């Protein structure tokens, strides 16, 4: 049986930091041009194909969910943290936000036109990612699109780089971990889950920064 005990630490930590997280996290309009462009391309793709709504998984306070809606996408958000979901509902009362886990989505089979996991899978231990990516495939309609973006580890490091911050977002105590996998490993795991990776974009750290960013675009094949 897959050990999901880490979920309690993630939930509690984000409940703790929720208010300060909203004050500190960048809005989509403040993201770098490449990230904004990829979000726009994802929105255009799922909107054009019209296969179903988009689930913003790990939506936090709903900033990106609302951004997708503003781009003409039928989007809703899911987050593990009840405090984050409450903030999202207050800020965006016209959109739907629910508490849930990527490890077991309360979403029907083959019902989504798209899934966005925007800086939201890095707290998942590597051994649990097959379960999460399997849920992505299960809930996507055939031909449905997936975009995963976030921090990754170095290509030359084979194992995940594990980070254990003691504090975050204004000095609040947290107990979650971040697992930074090399891009090739993420592509491999998506493929094993039955998702076809069509693009990946790696952004090397800017001067003064330490983390590499990567975006992966994939889809569930037709007839699969």
Buried (B, 14 or more C-beta within 10 A) or exposed (E): EEEBEBBEBBBBBBBBBBBBBBEEBEEBEEBEEEBBEBBBBBBEBBBEBEBBBBBBBBBBBBBBBBBBBEBEBBBBBBBBBEBBBBBBBEBBEEBBBBBBBBBEBEBEEBBBBBBBBBBBBBBBBBEBBBBBBBBBBBBBBEBBBBBBBBBBBEEEEEEBBEEEEEEBBEEBEBBBBBBBBBBEBBBEBBEEBBBEBEEBBEBEEEEEEEBBBBBBBBBBEEEE
